[in-house]
């Protein structure tokens, strides 16, 4: 189902960056995962996370396996900047 939500620019930028690192074209799956985790943890009204919430957290963390590190990200950014600089040159 589609819906409209308001997300501030900073969070939206971070969502797009995370989706790109995961090789996803959009961020709907990220929003869905976040909502699942939140509802699993808070939906029951319990003060402590359920086993399902803990498993969801672990699954989210494991999904990050293979994410690039800061050094590699900076190297990519430098290559992109150089590519753009050359592209704009006559």
C-alpha positions as CSV (number, residue, x, y, z in Angstrom):
1,X,0.0,0.0,0.0
2,X,1.2,3.5,-0.8
3,X,1.1,6.4,1.7
4,X,2.7,9.8,2.2
5,X,4.8,10.6,5.1
6,X,6.9,13.6,6.0
7,X,10.7,12.9,6.5
8,X,13.2,15.7,7.2
9,X,15.9,16.1,4.6
10,X,18.7,14.7,6.8
11,X,16.9,11.4,7.5
12,X,15.8,11.2,3.8
13,X,19.4,11.6,2.7
14,X,20.6,8.9,5.1
15,X,17.8,6.6,3.9
16,X,18.9,7.0,0.3
17,X,22.6,6.5,1.2
18,X,21.8,3.3,3.1
19,X,19.6,2.0,0.3
20,X,22.3,2.6,-2.2
21,X,24.9,0.8,0.0
22,X,22.5,-2.1,0.1
23,X,22.1,-2.0,-3.7
24,X,18.4,-1.1,-3.5
25,X,16.8,1.5,-5.8
26,X,14.5,2.9,-3.2
27,X,14.1,3.0,0.5
28,X,10.7,1.5,0.9
29,X,12.2,-1.8,2.2
30,X,14.2,0.1,4.8
31,X,11.1,1.9,6.0
32,X,9.2,-1.4,6.1
33,X,12.0,-3.1,8.1
34,X,12.2,-0.2,10.6
35,X,8.4,-0.3,11.1
36,X,8.4,-4.0,11.6
37,X,11.1,-3.7,14.2
38,X,9.4,-0.8,16.0
39,X,6.0,-2.6,16.0
40,X,7.5,-5.8,17.2
41,X,9.2,-4.0,20.0
42,X,6.5,-1.5,21.0
43,X,3.3,-3.0,19.5
44,X,2.7,-5.4,22.3
45,X,2.8,-2.7,25.0
46,X,5.6,-4.6,26.9
47,X,8.3,-2.7,28.6
48,X,11.0,-5.1,27.3
49,X,11.6,-6.1,23.7
50,X,10.0,-9.4,22.6
51,X,12.0,-12.3,21.2
52,X,10.6,-11.4,17.8
53,X,12.0,-7.8,18.3
54,X,15.4,-9.1,19.2
55,X,15.5,-11.4,16.2
56,X,14.4,-8.5,14.0
57,X,17.3,-6.4,15.3
58,X,19.8,-9.2,14.7
59,X,18.5,-9.7,11.2
60,X,18.8,-6.0,10.5
61,X,22.4,-6.0,11.8
62,X,23.3,-9.1,9.7
63,X,21.9,-7.4,6.6
64,X,24.6,-4.8,7.0
65,X,27.3,-7.4,6.5
66,X,29.5,-6.3,3.6
67,X,28.7,-2.6,4.0
68,X,31.6,-0.4,2.9
69,X,33.8,1.3,5.4
70,X,34.5,5.0,5.8
71,X,37.9,4.8,4.0
72,X,36.4,3.0,1.0
73,X,33.5,5.4,0.9
74,X,35.9,8.4,0.8
75,X,37.8,6.7,-2.1
76,X,34.6,6.3,-4.0
77,X,33.6,9.9,-3.4
78,X,37.0,11.0,-4.7
79,X,36.7,9.0,-7.9
80,X,33.2,10.3,-8.5
81,X,34.4,13.9,-8.0
82,X,37.3,13.4,-10.4
83,X,34.9,11.8,-12.9
84,X,32.5,14.7,-12.7
85,X,35.4,17.2,-13.0
86,X,36.5,15.5,-16.2
87,X,33.0,15.2,-17.6
88,X,32.4,18.9,-17.3
89,X,35.7,19.9,-18.9
90,X,35.5,20.9,-22.6
